[in-house]
């Protein structure tokens, strides 16, 4: 790899000497500047690999140049050698504080100059190789992570399908409900990461239905008290299915499965949690799930109109539902209707 060596000195004779020496090195391109300001301007658009700068120059002097140079993007690791005839330790200390890597004393010894330049070039090549390797590794990790996430999404879809195949008339339910949930989260001011998490995790809210007998799950009439007790167990079944997973998405899905039938007033199931003791994601999914369930046909009922379902949410705010989640849902009514239309006939 070719390296850019910058040499900065306000004395033309010194520049001529330094250039002649530096050009003996292999794989370098030498750039000379009589002004440190000109050198800084070049660095804003070019890539410096090794810098040699004189201390005693018109402003900005060598130390000020180093300070400004280190503030430029990507220049923190570039080796900088300061040339000085000043033996005062305070000057060297200040230069080191500003980011000098090494020093050369005047009068310049040609052999020492070449040796130090070779060392600085070797250091820079090593840095660039490490940076290239780190970038490659980061890309490989990103690819591997992407593949893992894709497999995780496939698992999520399969789990959601397992529940939905038990209730074939609600094939688009999980798609609508997931998008409703993410929209509520957005209106509540949750982060994009939380919105994405809800979009991926909420489809598994009813995965526990795989443990409910068909005679109950698909019963066309009202459930008996005993049958309803069995139906309520799907929240615990879902939690047990998902809770041992290491995936953050599946951990959130387990929490949602367990808590999306809890009620704001504490009259829900399976644990009778109340108010903010119910995890927020569970409260969000409760609103999204009930709205879509009401407006979708089931073996035991006809679909409600969207206005009837809206009224049900408004009436239940503060008792059945978190009022903040209901407000967030209703504030996005046009988007809710668009989601409902978009996924009306979709299947997984």
N, C-alpha and C positions, 0 to 999 in steps of 0.2 A: 504494500500500500504506500502511495506517495504522501509525504507529510509536508505541510506548509510551515516553514520557519519564518517568523517575523523578526526583523532586526530594526530597532528604533534608536537613533542617535542623531543629535543635531549637528554633529561634525561630519562633513562629507568624507574626510579621509578615513575616519573610523568605519563608516558604512562600507567603504570600498574594501578595507581590510577584512571586516567581518564577512562580507559577501564572498570574497575569494576563499576564505577558510571554510565557510559553511557549504559552499558548492562542491567541496571535496567529498562530502558525505553522499552515500548512495540513497536513492529514493526520496530526494527532498526537492522542494521548490522554494526558493528564497525570495522574500518580499521585503524591501527596504523602505524605511520612512524617516524623513528628517524631522517630522513632527509627531508627537504622541497623539495629538488630536486626530491627525490623518489616519494613524494606525487604528485608533478606536473606531473611526468611521468605517474603515475597511472591515474590521471585525464584526460589525453589525450585519454585514452581508456575506462575509466569508468565514471559512472554518480554519482557525489557527490551531496548530498542533504543538509548536514550541515557540516561546517568545524570549528574545534577548532585548533588554531595555536598559538604557543608560540612566543613572540616577540624576546627574546634574544636567537638567534641560530646562528651557523656558516652560512656563506653566502650560499644561500640567507636567510636573516633574515625574521621575520614575515611580516614586511611591504612590502619587496620586493616580498615575496611569494604571498601576496594578489594582488599586482599589476599584476604579471604574471598570477595568477589564473583568474582574471577578464578578461584577454585578451583571454582566451580559449573560444571556441564556447559553448554557452549555459550556461555559468557560471555567467552571470551578476546578476541574481536574487538569487543565492544561498546564504543563510545566512552564514556569516563568523564571528566567535567570536575570538577576539585576547586576549590571556592570557598574562598579564604583571605585573611586580612589580614596573614598572616605573610610577611615578605619574606626570611626566612632561606633561603639556598640549600640548606642541608642538608635542610630540610623538603621542598622541592620535589624534590630529588634522591631522597629516600626514597619520595616519592609516585610518581615516575616509575619507580623500581625495582619498586614493587608493581603498576604497570600503569596509572597515570594517563595520559590521552591529552592533556589540555590543562588550563589554569588560568584562573580568573577572579579578579580582585582586588577586595577590598572597599575602599571602597564601590562597589557595582555600577553600572556605566554601562549604561543600558537598551539603547542602540544596540549596544554591544559584546556584551551578552548575546544579543540577537537574532541578530546576525551570526554569533556562534560557534555558536549552536544551529542556525542554518540550515546551517552548514558540517558540523556533526556529523550532522545528519539526512541531508544529501546523502551523506556518507560511509557512513552505515549503509544507506541505500537501495542504494548501489552495492555494498556487501558482500553484501546479501541477493540482489540480482540475480545477482551472480557465483556465489553459493552455489547459487541455483536453477539457473543455467546449468550449473554443474559437476555437480549432481545429475542434470540431464537428460542431459548428455553421458555420465555414468557409466552411466545406464540404457540409452542407445543402444549404448554399447560392450558392455554385458552382453548385449544382444539380439543384436548382431552376432557376439559371441564364441560365444553359444549356437548361433547358426545355423551357424557354422564347425565347432563341435564336433559338431553333428548330422550335417553333411556328412561329417566325418571318421569318425564311427561308421558311416555308410552305406558308406563306402569300406572300412572294416574288415570289415563283414559281407560285402560283395561279394567281397573277397579271400579271406575264409575259405570262402565258398561255392565259390569257384573250385577250392579244394583238395578240399572235401568232395564236390563233384559227380564228381570223379575216383574217389571211393570211396563210393558211395551208401549202403552199409550202415552207415556211421558218421555219419549225419546229426546225431545228438544229441551226439556225442562232444565237439565243441568247447564246447558249452554246459556240460556236466558238468565237463569238464576246467578251464574258465575259473573256475567257481565253486569247484572243489576248490582251485585255485591261490590264489584270494583268501582262502579259509578258512585255508590253510596260512600265508599272510602274516599274517593276523590272529593266529593262535596263536603266531607268532614275534615278535609285538609290533611289527610294521611299522605305519607310519602309515596312516590311512584313505586318504590320497592314493595311497600305494603299493598298497594293496589294490585301489583303483579302477583304477589303472594296469594291474595284472595282469589284472583282469577284462576290460579292453578290449583289451589287447595280446596276451594269451596265445592267443586263438582263431586267430591267424595263425601259430602255431608250425610248421605243416606246409604253409604256402603254397607252399613249394618243390617240393611233389609235382606241381605242374603241369608240371614239367620232367622227370618220370619217365615212361617209356613205359608204356602200359596193360598190355602183356604182362608187365611186371615188377610194376607196382603192384597188379594184380588177379590175379596168379598164384595158383592155388589150393593149390599145393604149396610146399615149401621152396625158397628162392632158392639158385641156385648162387653160388659165390664171386664170379664175375664180375658176376652180377646184383646181388648185395648191394653190391658196390662202386658200381654205378650208383645203387642205392637210397640209399646214404649221401650221395650228392651233393645230395640234396634240402635238406639243412641249409645248404649253401653257396648253392644256388639261392634259397632263401628270403631269406637275408641279402642277396644281390645285388639281389633284387627290391625290398627295403624300405629298404636302407641310405641311399639318396640322398634320402629324404623328409625334409622339414624338421619334420614333426610330431613332438613328443616321444613320442606313443603309438607311432607307426610306427618311431621310432628304438629304442624299447624292444622292440618286436615283432621288429625285425631282430636284436637281441642274443639274444632268446629263440630265434628260428628257428635261429641259428647254434650255440647252446650247449646246447639241451635234450637232446641225445644224448651229451653229455660225461658221464663217470663219475667218481665221487669218487676212485677209485684210479688215474685217468689212463688207463684202458683204453677210453675212449669215442672218439667221433669228432665233428667232423672234425679237431680240432687236438690231441687227446690231453691236454686240460687236466686238472689234478689239484686236488682239494681246493678251497680257497677261491679259487684262481685262476679257477675257474668262476664267472661272475657269479651272484649269489644268485637272481635271477629265473629263470635257466636251471636252477638246482638245484631250485627249487620246482616248475617246470613238469615237470621230469623225473619227479618223484614222481607228480604228478597225471596226467600223460599215460600213464605205464606202468600205473598202477592201472586207469585207465579202458580202456586198450587190452586189458589182460588179461581184464577182466570183460565185454568186448564181443565179439561174434562177428566173425570176419574170414574172407576167402576161404580162408585157409590154416589156420584153427583154429576150434575151438569156444570159446565163452566159458567162462572159469574162474569158479568160485564166488568170492564175495567173501572167504571165509575163506582160500581158496588164494592169492588175490592179496595178502591181508594178510600171510600167511606169507612170500610172495616178497619183499615190502617189508622185513619184519623181518630176513630172511636177508641181503638185499642192503644193509642199512644199514651204512655204513662201507666198502663196496667199490663197489657200483654207485651207491648214493645217499648224499647228505649225511645223516648220522644225525640231525642236528637237524631237518631237514625231514621225515624219516620220523616222528620222535617227535611233531612238531607235527601231522602228518596223522592219526596214530593217536589222538592225544588228542582229536580232534574226530570220533571215529567215529560217534556218533549223527547229527551234522550231515551227515557224508559220506553216510550211508545215506539221509538225507532228500533230499539233492541228487540222488542216484542215482535215487530214486523219482520225484522231481519232474520230471526231464528224461528219463525212460526212453523216452517215445514222442514227445518234442518234435522239431520240425524247425525249421530256420532260416527 
